[in-house]
């Protein structure tokens, strides 16, 4: 009992002393001034990306970073049973960000994919698919922000 208590008390002190900090906690303090120009492709992913970029829009005194976004989303059958009914789907999404910063154009492309099993209730399956799209959008926007921080 005493050893467990001692370990629980000492671990936070060692983590604090070594300079540990989560990767994404640093992103919100950066002075990035984004302006979203154009969105093409899947509407749900684009709206989620816009919502994730809201905290970076109109911030900072530096030059604006202009962003064009093109997204694609595909859902294809991965496995079928003997009757021909789909049992699992391969879901993939790709986004291409065209970034204009200080007279330069940089292109960043990110891709994610996953496999989902068929759900009997189509409403639950649609909700699950929307959650996957939102998660993809969060990953894409966080990856772009990390690239923009490196770019500056």
N, C-alpha and C positions, 0 to 999 in steps of 0.2 A: 504494500500500500504506500509506504513512504517513498519507494523508488519511483512508482508511477507519478506520485504527486511532484516529486523533484524533477522528473523528466518533463512533465507538462509545464512547469514553471520555467525551466531553463531553455526550452526550445524557442519560445518567442524572443528571449534575450539574444540568443545566438543569431537568429534570423535578422533581427533588427540591427545587430552589430556588424553583420557582414555586408550590409547595403542592399539587401534583397528588396526588390519592388516589382510588382506585376508589369508586364510589357505594355499593356494597353492603358494603364493608368496615366501614362505620360502624354497621351495623345491630345487630351482636351486642353492642355495648357499651351499648346503651340499656336502661334499666331499665323494661321493660314486663312487667306481670304479667297473663298471659292465662289465662282459664278457658274451655275449650271446652264448651258446654252440649249442643248437639244437632247431629247431622249427618243430612241427608236427601239422597237422590239416589244418584249413582253411587258405589259402594263403593270402587273402586280410587282414584278421585280424592280421595275423602274421607280414605282411609287415608294417602295421600301428603301431603295438607294437614296431617293430624294429626302426621305425622313431621316436617314442616318447622316446625311450631309448638312442638315439644318443647323447643327451646332457650330459648323465651320463657315457658314455663309455670312458675309458682311463683317467679319472679324478681322482684326489686324489692320495695320496702316500700310503694309507693303503692297506690292503689285498683285493684281487679281490673277487668279489661276482660273482659266476658262476650261470647261470640261464638256465634251460631247460624249454621249454614251450610246452604245449599241449592244442590245442584249438578245440572246437567242435562248430558247427553252425547248427541249425535246423530251418526249415521253414515249418510249418504245417498249414493246413486249420483249421480255427477256426469256421467260420460260412459259410453256403451255402444257396442259395436261393432255391425255389421250383424246378427249372430246374437242380439243381445240380452244378451250377457255384459257385465258391468260391468268397465270398464277403469280407472276412477279413482273415488275416493270423496271426498266432502266431509265432513271431521270437524270438529265444532264443540262447544265446551263453554262453559257459562256458570255462574258462581257468584255467589250473592248472600249477602253477609255482613251479618247484623244485629248491630250492635255496641252494647252497653249500657255506657256509661261516665259515671260521676258523674251518674246520673239522666237522662241523655239517650240517645236512640236514634238511631243513624246507620245508614244503609243504604248499603253499597258493593257495586256490581255490576261484574263484570269478565267479559269475553268474549274467547275466542280461537278461531280456526278455521284449518284448513290442508287441503291436498289431498294425498291419498296415492294412488299408483298401485297397481293390483292386483298382488299377488305370487303366483306360481304355488304356492308352498309355503304352505299356510294356517298352519302353525306359525310360520313366519317373519313372516307378516303379523300374527298375534296378538301376537307379541313386539314388533313395531314399533309396533302400536297401544297396547300397554301403556306403552312408552317415551314415546309422545306424550302419554298421559294423565299420566304422572309429570311430564313437562316442563310441561304446562299447570298442574298443581298447584303446582309450584315458582314459576311466574310469578304465579299467583293469590296465593299466600301472601306472596311478596316485595312485590307491589303493595299488599297490605293492610298489611303492616308499615310500608311507607313512608307510607301514609295515616295510620296510627296515630301515627307519630312526628310528623307534621305536626299531628295533632289535639291531642297533649299540648303 
